[in-house]
């Protein structure tokens, strides 16, 4: 059973829940982004494409609680291949032509087709992943919040109370994933709540409910981890050796995440840190060192003060000795 640090232990009557995102079946439909915005009344965050593939949001932020990443690679699909007949349609040429850079000038870009196979065909794959707040077991944003606006719910998730947030921004640099952000013109911090209001009513989060391929799966965290291990083993058997889990390990730098992922490449390819660590892990040591330095300074000041109050003749005699 998943455990927490004693100071953030949720009520034992509730089972910790979370997300397992299987990126191998994500189709990039953005239904999760839309459902998240509609249910949580998240403001519009840009309708123009970024120029980096079919992406109009770019990254997670105060008005982007779900972000679907599109990564184009000149790699074969391997065991992901759907084996759908498309002999009459050169989808690779269409994909290359859709790039803002002409193909003959794009020798070093991901949209450039790789070397042709024996039958003259080239290979291209798209990696898609719906990113979200990780709801870390050891949440640095929660550690640094001075007002208690960030709190651990009975479901093990981390939520911001907007009516308590004072806009100090301490939580923004504390997050090792760059998830939380202050909204311009407002100043308060916002991020995914894992649909806390829906959980309280016995409903699953809006993004998981809307996902048509079950790429986003919601449920008890321990159960999801077991399911994810089986899925990775299945992909390995099907010829996808690069499949791996990210954020599932309770012994990692953030104590394990409540939102973890099955990836088909290195985390950096998806814009994720390879070895995230809770940014407040060194705070106790830093405070101890600061306390020792303060004590040493106070001791020195006390000695100087004591010397200054001694009669002048006594000070002279001490120096002569």
C-alpha positions, 0 to 999 in steps of 0.5 A, a space after each residue: 500500500 502506498 504510504 506518505 511522510 507522516 506529516 502528510 498522511 491522508 485519512 486511512 479511510 480513503 485509498 490513494 488514487 491517481 492517473 496512469 497515462 499509457 502514451 502508446 495508445 494516445 491519439 492526440 485528440 485533445 479530448 482531455 484538454 477540452 474536458 478539463 477546461 470545460 469542467 474546471 472553467 479553465 480560461 482559453 490559453 491560445 488557439 494558434 499553433 506553436 509551430 512545433 507540430 500540432 500543439 497550441 498550448 506548449 506546456 502546462 501552466 495556470 490555464 493549461 492543466 492538461 497538455 497533449 505533447 506531439 513529438 515526431 520522430 524518424 523511427 519505425 513504429 515497431 510493435 505499435 504498427 496498426 497494419 492498416 492498409 494505406 497503399 493509395 496514400 503516401 502519409 509520410 509525404 503528407 506529413 513532411 509537406 505539413 512542416 513549415 520547413 521545406 523537406 529539402 531544407 529540413 535535414 536535421 529536423 524530426 519531420 525529415 523522413 528517415 532512410 528508405 526501406 528495401 521497398 522504397 518506403 520511409 518510416 515516421 512515428 508520432 509520440 503523443 502524451 497527455 501531461 498533467 500535474 504529478 501530485 507527488 508523494 513528496 510535494 515541494 509546492 506543498 512544503 513551501 506554501 506559507 498560507 496553507 493554500 496548497 493541501 493534501 486531500 483525503 485522496 492523496 492528491 495536491 490541490 490549491 485553494 484559490 481563496 487562500 492563495 496570496 500569490 507569493 509564487 513560492 510554489 512555482 520554482 519549487 515544482 521540479 516539473 514546472 507544472 504550477 504557475 501564477 495566472 497573469 493579471 490574477 497572481 494566484 497559482 493554479 494547477 490540476 486538482 485531479 477534479 477534486 470535486 468530482 472525486 468527492 461525488 464518486 466520479 472519475 476526473 473529466 479528462 479520464 472520462 473523456 479519453 476515447 482510447 483509455 490512454 488516461 486511466 484513473 483508479 487506485 494507485 497501487 492497482 494502476 501500478 500493477 496494470 502498468 507493469 503488465 502493459 510494459 511487459 506486453 509491449 516488450 513482447 510485441 517488439 517495443 523494447 523502449 517502453 518504460 514507466 516514468 514516475 511510478 517508483 515510490 523510491 524515486 526523487 519525489 517519492 513516486 507520483 500519483 500521475 505516472 506514465 508509460 513512455 516509448 522513449 527517454 523522458 527528455 523526448 517528452 519534455 520531462 526531467 529524467 531524474 526529478 527530485 523534490 526541491 525541498 529535500 535539502 531544507 532541513 540541512 540548510 536550516 541546521 547550517 543556518 542555525 549553527 551560523 546564527 549561534 556562532 555569530 551570536 556567540 561572537 557578538 556576545 564576546 565583543 559586547 563582553 569585552 567592550 564592557 570591561 574596564 580599559 585597564 583590565 583589557 590592557 592587562 589581558 593584552 600584556 599577558 
